Amino acid sequence: MQLTPLIAIHMAAALAAVVIGPVALWARRGHAHQVAGSQRPRLHRAAGYAWVTLMLVTAISAIFISDPVMPNIAGFSAIHLLIPVVLGMLFLAFRFLLRGNIRGHRLTMVLLYIGGCIGAGAFALMPERFLGQLVWNQWLGVIPTHHASQPTVPPATEHLALQRQPR
């Protein structure tokens, strides 16, 4: 799998959503219980609309990304199950907001951030996934790449493996 423009758009939107999400969540709540005027509704609304837009871009772009290496059905793997979850929760959050159910809106958005950004991000950064290989192997060099065609032999038993070769 290569870093195509579609994957780059998906990654950029997802990373921006991870960064902007807490701003939207923090701006509305602030320290309203302690200090008067600490809520920032304009910042909350601007960051919230930006975050929702980024989540929509992330979810819609994910529809067109497939990994033939991962187990999948018609090109869709397990992580693609997040697409309808994200779209459904965004719809539900705005429905709560339009009906005046601020508590439901807040809970839905917090859960969406935790599941859609933090949970999916952790899954995407697993070493066997494309983004995990990109970050952990290519950028940081922390986890070496193991190819299926090359057997991995622990260093302590390497000399034994050499001795067992037929003559």
C-alpha positions in Angstrom: 0.0 0.0 0.0 1.3 3.4 -0.9 0.6 6.9 0.4 -1.8 8.0 -2.3 -3.5 11.4 -2.4 -6.7 9.9 -1.0 -4.8 8.4 2.0 -3.0 11.6 2.5 -6.3 13.5 2.6 -7.7 10.9 5.0 -4.7 11.1 7.3 -4.5 14.9 7.3 -8.2 15.2 8.2 -8.0 12.5 10.9 -4.9 14.1 12.5 -6.5 17.5 12.4 -9.7 16.1 14.0 -7.6 14.7 16.8 -6.1 18.1 17.4 -9.2 20.3 17.0 -11.6 17.9 18.9 -10.5 18.9 22.4 -10.6 22.6 21.5 -14.3 22.2 20.6 -15.0 20.2 23.7 -13.1 22.5 26.1 -14.4 25.8 24.7 -18.0 25.3 25.5 -17.5 23.8 28.9 -14.6 25.9 30.1 -14.6 26.3 33.8 -18.3 27.5 33.9 -18.8 26.2 37.4 -15.9 28.2 38.8 -15.5 31.4 36.8 -18.2 33.4 35.1 -17.7 34.1 31.4 -15.2 31.2 30.9 -17.4 29.6 28.3 -16.4 30.4 24.7 -19.5 29.7 22.5 -18.0 31.3 19.4 -14.8 29.2 19.7 -16.9 26.1 20.5 -19.0 26.6 17.4 -16.1 27.4 15.0 -14.0 24.5 16.3 -17.0 22.2 16.4 -18.0 22.9 12.8 -14.3 22.4 11.7 -14.2 19.1 13.7 -17.4 17.9 12.2 -16.2 18.8 8.7 -12.9 16.9 9.3 -14.8 13.9 10.7 -17.0 13.9 7.6 -13.9 14.1 5.3 -12.3 11.3 7.2 -15.3 9.0 7.1 -16.2 9.6 3.5 -12.6 9.2 2.3 -12.3 6.0 4.3 -15.0 4.5 2.0 -12.6 4.5 -0.9 -9.5 3.2 1.0 -9.0 -0.5 1.1 -6.1 -2.7 2.2 -5.9 -6.0 0.3 -3.5 -7.4 2.9 -6.0 -7.1 5.8 -8.9 -9.5 5.9 -11.8 -7.9 4.2 -15.2 -8.4 2.5 -15.5 -6.6 -0.9 -12.6 -4.3 0.1 -14.0 -3.3 3.5 -12.2 -4.4 6.6 -13.3 -4.2 10.3 -12.2 -0.6 10.7 -14.7 0.4 7.9 -17.5 -0.4 10.4 -16.6 3.0 12.0 -17.9 4.8 8.9 -21.6 4.3 9.6 -21.0 4.8 13.3 -19.3 8.1 12.8 -22.0 9.3 10.3 -24.8 8.1 12.6 -23.3 9.7 15.7 -22.8 13.0 13.9 -26.5 12.9 12.8 -27.6 12.0 16.3 -25.5 14.8 17.9 -27.1 17.4 15.7 -30.5 16.0 16.3 -29.9 16.3 20.0 -28.8 19.9 19.5 -31.8 20.8 17.4 -34.1 19.4 20.0 -32.4 21.3 22.8 -30.9 18.2 24.4 -27.5 19.6 25.2 -26.5 16.8 27.5 -27.2 14.2 24.7 -25.3 16.4 22.2 -22.3 16.7 24.6 -22.2 12.9 25.4 -22.5 11.9 21.8 -19.7 14.2 20.7 -17.4 13.1 23.6 -18.0 9.4 22.8 -17.5 10.1 19.1 -14.1 11.8 19.8 -13.0 9.0 22.1 -14.1 6.2 19.8 -13.7 7.8 16.4 -10.4 9.7 17.0 -8.6 8.0 19.9 -9.8 4.4 19.3 -9.5 4.4 15.6 -6.2 6.2 15.8 -4.8 3.6 18.1 -6.0 0.9 15.8 -4.5 2.6 12.8 -1.2 2.9 14.5 -0.8 -0.8 15.2 2.5 -1.9 13.7 1.0 -4.2 11.1 -1.2 -1.5 9.6 0.0 0.9 6.9 0.0 4.0 9.1 1.7 2.0 11.9 4.5 0.9 9.5 4.8 4.5 8.3 5.2 6.0 11.7 6.9 3.3 13.8 9.2 1.9 11.1 9.9 4.5 8.4 9.7 7.7 10.4 10.9 6.6 13.9 12.7 3.4 13.1 11.5 1.8 16.3 9.9 -1.3 14.9 11.7 -3.2 12.1 9.8 -4.5 9.1 9.4 -8.3 8.9 8.4 -9.7 5.6 6.4 -12.9 5.4 9.0 -14.4 3.0 11.8 -13.9 5.5 11.6 -16.2 8.6 12.4 -14.4 11.8 15.0 -16.2 13.9 15.8 -14.8 17.4 19.5 -13.7 17.6 20.2 -16.2 20.4 19.2 -19.2 18.3 20.6 -18.0 15.0 23.7 -20.1 15.2 21.5 -23.2 15.8 19.5 -22.4 12.6 22.7 -22.2 10.7 23.9 -25.6 12.0 20.6 -27.4 11.0 21.0 -26.6 7.3 21.4 -29.7 5.1 24.8 -30.3 3.5 
